[in-house]
Amino acid sequence: MKDQLNRLIPCQLNHLFNTNDYVVHNNIQPEIKITNDEQAKSIVSFCSRFVEAVVILDSYWFLSTSFFIFIHNTNIDDCADNLLVGPQKQAQVYTVGYDYFELTTRFNYVELLSTSGFFGESSPNTITAFVSSSVRDLPSLLTNRYDTVSSKYIFIPATTATSTKVERLLNQYMKNHAANKWMLLSTRFKEEGFAPYHPLSFTKAAM
């Protein structure tokens, strides 16, 4: 049952995403340490599988429609933070924060930071949108936890969703890897007008 998304969340959400078209991520991902541009390019291509991914955290579901890709190797990505992050053998999703909360997926030395999407409770038909790396209006069931909420149940589209690559939204663009197009957006949602503002393309901003 836990490997069938349509058994875990309401069928009314099929207007947003078809729960029958999802499979559990099998945790097969490159385990190599990313040390050159070709390996980084391959990882970015692999990450496209997580566009429109759905995760279950406690009794809540989250749909990620866009995310940043960070690779924790300063020679490959000097825009990633300097925290010591060891390799994560299995893909896992977390909500992390104190005054604000972020939804991240981690595997190997890679971190995917969600920047837009939707979430709701698994039993009633409730939907809340977010268009920021800071997920607002989370329920107290998640925000009042003392531990980090995490899950290994990640559902990805059986057929990879079409995505658009753009530069990440950063505080400054003077770093060597700031120009990398390592932000992936669901093309479907972007064309519907649901995407974060981008300071490098104001004329294309949708929200």
C-alpha positions, 0 to 999 in steps of 0.5 A: 500500500505504501508504494501506491500513491493513489492509496495514500492521498485523496483522488480529488488531487488528480486535477493537480497531478494524477496519482495513478501515474507515480511510482516509488523512487527506487533509490538507484542513483549515482554513488560516485563523488562528483569531481568534474563538470561531466559528472555534474552535468550527468547528475543534473540530468538525473535530478530531472526525475524529481520534477513534480515529485510527491513526498509524504511527511507524516500525514501530509503530502508535498508536490515539488514543482521547482527546485535548486540543485546544489552539489556539495563540492566547492570545486564543482559548485561554490554556491552550495553552503560550506556545511559538512555534508556526507554522502547520502546513500538513499534519497531522503526528504526533510523539512528543516528550519526554526523560524522558517522551513525548507523542503529538501531532498538529499542523495549522494552529495546532492541537495535539491531545495524546493522553491515552489509547489503545493502541500496538503493533508492526506485525508481532507481535500486541502491544498496550500501553494508555496512559491519560495524556498521558505515553506509557509503555513505549515501545520503545527504537527510539523513545525512544533516537532523537535526533530527533523521531519524526514521520509524515504517515501518519494514518488516520482512521475512514471514518465519524467515530467518536462522541465525548464532549466534556468539559473538559480535564485541567489543572493549574489551572482559573483561566484564562479558557478552562479551562471549554472542553469541548475534550477529546474522548473516544471514546464507544465506549471510554469506555462500555467503561470505558477513559478517563482520570480526570477531577478534575471528575467523580470519580463518572464516572471509569472508570480 
